[in-house]
Amino acid sequence: MNTVTEKNNDFSIQEKADIKSAANTINSEIETICQLRDGLDQTLTQALNLMQQAKGRIIVTGMGKSGHIARKIAASLASTGTPSFFVHPAEASHGDLGMITEDDVVIAISNSGESKELVDILNYCKRFGIPLIAITKNPQSSLGKAGDIVLKLPDNGEACPLGLAPTNSTTATLVLGDVLTTCMIERKGFTKADFNDRHPGGKLGSILQRVSDLMHTGEEMPLLEEHAGMQSVLLEMTSKRLGCVGFVNSNGDLTGILTDGDLRRCLTPDVLEKTAIELMTKNPKTVTKDTIASEAMKIMHDKKITNLFVIEDKKPIGVIHIHDLLNHGVV
C-alpha cells in the first residue's frame, strides 16, 4: 500500500511539523479506505438491488457532518440517473416526513448509529414499510438494528489528533457513496449523453453537447450532386462559408466531400472543366446526430480535418465545423 511519507527537504521546523501532520492524516484516511474496500461483502449487492428496484426515489439523510456527506451522495445519484434528494432529519420531524413515500428507499447515515435526530425517520420507515439502508460503523446501534441492510463503515477512529472531529469516518462515507453511485451508473447503463442531459451548463455541458446541438442544417449545408461542375462547387463553397462541400448520389446518400484545402491541392489550369466526383474524397468520415461534441473534436484532431458531415441512413442531415466546437468551449 502506497502511503504519504515525510519529506526530507530543507524545510523549517514548522514546515516539517505541518507536513508530518498532513502525512499522518492522509495515511490514516488511506488506511480507513483500504479497510472499507476489504470489508465489502454481499450487503453491497443487497443495497444496490433495493436502490435499483425502487419505484420512487432514493432519500438520503444524516445529521451534522454525516448530513453534509448525505447531500453530496444524493446529488451524485440524482445527476447520474438515480432520482434522489436529501432530507434533513430535524426538518423531517416538522413535516418533511411527508416527502418520503412508500415507493422510496431511505439511506440513513450516522457514524455512531445513535444520532437522536434520526429517530423519527427510522420510526416512519418501520411504520410504513419503507426500505432502510443504514450506513454506520456499529451494526448493533439503534440505526444498525433498524436498517433492513447495513453497510458497515470501518471502525478506525479519526485522523483528528483529538480523535473527535469527523475525518476518517466522513471520508469513508463519501467513498461508500461514490461506490453506490458508480455501481448504479453501471447497472443502469447510464451514458455520456444521459449525463449531458443533466449537466447542460458550464464547461462540462459544452463538452458533452451532442453534435445535433451545434450542426448546420437545411439550407446552411453546402451540398451538391456528385456530378456537379467545379464552377458550381466553388460558388457553393463560397456562399455557405464552411470551407467544404458535400456530395450526394441520385439516392441522396453522401458519397464524398471536397474541402477548400483539397481544392488548393488539386488546382490546375483545367480544374474548372472537371466534375466533383473526379476530385472529391470518397466515403468521408462522418458522425451521427447523437455523437458527443468532444468525440467529434477528437475525430477531427486525429484525422486532421475541419469538417464532419452528420448522416442518418447514409443521408446528410447536417454538417459541423471545428470552429463550431471551439466557439462552444469544446477542446
SVG drawing of the C-alpha trace seen along z (x, -y; Angstrom):
<svg xmlns="http://www.w3.org/2000/svg" viewBox="-47 -34 65 46">
<polyline fill="none" stroke="black" stroke-width="0.4" points="0.0,0.0 1.4,-3.4 1.3,-6.0 2.4,-9.5 5.8,-9.8 7.6,-12.8 9.8,-14.7 13.4,-15.4 13.8,-18.7 15.3,-21.7 12.1,-22.8 11.7,-24.9 10.7,-23.2 7.1,-24.4 7.0,-23.2 8.3,-19.8 5.7,-19.6 2.9,-20.6 4.0,-18.1 4.3,-15.3 0.8,-16.1 -0.6,-16.2 1.1,-12.9 -0.3,-11.3 -3.8,-12.4 -3.6,-11.2 -2.1,-7.9 -4.9,-7.4 -7.6,-8.1 -5.9,-5.8 -5.9,-3.0 -9.5,-3.6 -10.5,-3.5 -8.5,-0.2 -10.4,1.2 -13.7,0.2 -12.6,1.9 -11.5,5.1 -14.8,5.2 -17.1,5.1 -19.5,8.1 -22.9,9.2 -24.6,6.4 -23.4,4.0 -25.3,6.0 -28.3,6.2 -28.4,2.4 -27.9,1.8 -30.8,4.2 -33.0,2.2 -32.0,-1.0 -32.4,0.3 -35.8,1.8 -37.1,-1.4 -40.2,-2.7 -39.7,-6.1 -36.6,-7.9 -33.6,-7.4 -33.9,-9.5 -30.5,-10.2 -30.4,-11.6 -27.9,-12.3 -27.1,-14.9 -24.1,-17.2 -21.1,-16.1 -22.9,-13.0 -25.6,-15.3 -23.1,-17.2 -21.9,-13.9 -25.5,-12.7 -26.2,-15.8 -23.3,-15.0 -24.4,-11.4 -27.9,-12.4 -26.6,-15.0 -24.3,-12.4 -27.1,-9.9 -29.5,-12.4 -27.1,-13.6 -26.3,-10.1 -29.8,-8.8 -31.0,-7.7 -33.7,-10.1 -32.6,-11.2 -32.7,-14.0 -31.6,-14.9 -34.0,-15.2 -32.7,-16.9 -33.7,-14.7 -34.6,-17.7 -36.9,-19.1 -38.3,-15.7 -39.7,-15.8 -41.5,-19.0 -43.4,-18.0 -40.8,-16.9 -41.5,-13.2 -44.3,-13.8 -41.7,-14.0 -40.9,-10.3 -43.3,-7.8 -43.7,-4.1 -42.2,-3.7 -38.9,-5.3 -35.7,-3.8 -34.1,-5.6 -30.3,-5.7 -29.6,-6.9 -26.1,-7.8 -24.6,-8.0 -21.1,-7.0 -22.1,-6.0 -25.6,-5.0 -27.0,-6.9 -28.0,-10.3 -31.1,-11.1 -32.4,-13.3 -32.8,-10.2 -35.3,-8.5 -38.4,-9.9 -37.3,-8.9 -36.4,-5.4 -39.8,-5.0 -41.5,-6.4 -39.8,-3.8 -40.8,-1.0 -44.4,-2.2 -44.9,-2.4 -42.6,0.4 -40.1,-1.8 -36.8,0.0 -34.0,-1.4 -30.3,-1.2 -28.2,-2.1 -24.6,-3.3 -22.8,-3.2 -19.7,-1.7 -21.9,0.0 -24.4,2.6 -25.6,3.1 -26.5,-0.6 -30.1,-2.0 -29.6,-2.8 -27.9,0.6 -30.7,2.5 -33.4,0.5 -31.8,1.0 -33.0,3.6 -29.5,3.6 -26.4,2.3 -23.4,1.0 -20.7,1.0 -18.1,-1.7 -14.6,-0.9 -14.1,-1.5 -10.7,-3.1 -11.0,-6.1 -10.5,-9.6 -7.4,-11.2 -8.1,-14.3 -5.3,-14.5 -8.1,-14.7 -9.8,-11.7 -13.0,-13.7 -13.5,-15.7 -15.1,-13.5 -12.3,-12.8 -11.7,-9.1 -15.4,-8.4 -16.6,-11.1 -14.0,-10.2 -15.1,-6.5 -18.8,-7.5 -18.1,-9.7 -16.2,-6.9 -19.0,-4.5 -21.5,-7.0 -19.3,-7.1 -19.3,-3.3 -23.1,-3.3 -23.2,-5.9 -20.8,-4.3 -22.4,-0.9 -25.8,-2.4 -24.3,-4.0 -23.1,-0.6 -26.3,1.2 -28.5,-1.3 -26.2,-1.7 -26.1,-5.4 -24.3,-7.1 -22.4,-10.3 -25.4,-11.5 -27.6,-10.9 -25.0,-12.7 -25.2,-15.7 -29.0,-15.9 -28.4,-16.6 -25.4,-18.9 -26.3,-21.5 -24.4,-24.4 -20.7,-25.3 -17.7,-23.7 -18.9,-20.2 -22.1,-21.0 -20.3,-22.4 -18.0,-19.3 -21.0,-16.9 -23.2,-18.6 -24.3,-16.4 -23.4,-17.1 -27.1,-17.8 -26.9,-20.8 -24.3,-22.5 -24.6,-21.3 -25.6,-23.4 -28.8,-22.0 -31.1,-22.7 -30.1,-25.5 -26.9,-26.0 -25.5,-22.7 -23.1,-23.0 -24.5,-20.1 -24.4,-19.3 -25.0,-16.4 -21.8,-14.4 -21.6,-15.1 -21.8,-18.9 -19.2,-21.0 -16.4,-22.7 -17.8,-26.2 -20.9,-25.2 -18.7,-23.7 -16.8,-26.9 -19.9,-29.0 -21.5,-26.6 -18.3,-26.6 -18.0,-30.4 -21.7,-31.1 -22.0,-28.6 -18.7,-29.7 -17.9,-26.4 -14.9,-25.5 -16.3,-22.4 -19.0,-20.9 -20.6,-17.5 -21.8,-15.5 -24.7,-13.1 -25.7,-10.4 -29.1,-10.0 -30.4,-8.3 -29.4,-11.3 -26.7,-9.3 -23.5,-11.2 -20.7,-9.9 -17.9,-12.5 -16.6,-15.8 -14.3,-18.4 -12.7,-21.0 -11.0,-24.3 -7.7,-22.6 -8.4,-19.8 -9.3,-22.4 -6.0,-24.2 -4.0,-21.0 -5.7,-20.0 -5.6,-23.4 -4.6,-23.0 -5.4,-25.1 -8.2,-22.8 -9.8,-22.4 -13.0,-24.1 -13.5,-21.5 -13.7,-18.7 -16.7,-17.4 -16.9,-16.9 -16.8,-13.1 -13.3,-13.3 -11.8,-15.4 -13.8,-14.7 -12.7,-12.5 -15.0,-9.5 -16.6,-7.8 -15.7,-10.7 -15.5,-10.3 -19.0,-11.1 -20.8,-11.1 -24.4,-10.7 -26.5,-13.4 -26.1,-11.7 -22.3,-11.9 -20.9,-13.8 -19.2,-17.0 -15.9,-16.1 -15.9,-12.9 -16.4,-14.8 -13.5,-17.1 -11.3,-14.0 -12.1,-12.6 -11.3,-16.0 -8.0,-16.1 -7.0,-12.5 -7.9,-12.8 -6.6,-16.3 -9.8,-17.6 -12.0,-20.6 -15.5,-19.4 -17.7,-16.4 -21.0,-15.6 -23.7,-14.3 -25.7,-11.4 -28.8,-9.4 -29.4,-6.3 -26.4,-7.4 -28.1,-10.7 -26.6,-14.0 -28.7,-15.9 -26.1,-18.4 -22.5,-19.4 -20.3,-20.6 -17.1,-22.7 -14.3,-22.7 -15.0,-26.3 -18.5,-25.4 -16.9,-23.2 -14.2,-25.7 -16.7,-28.5 -18.8,-26.5 -15.8,-25.7 -15.2,-22.1 -11.5,-21.3"/>
</svg>
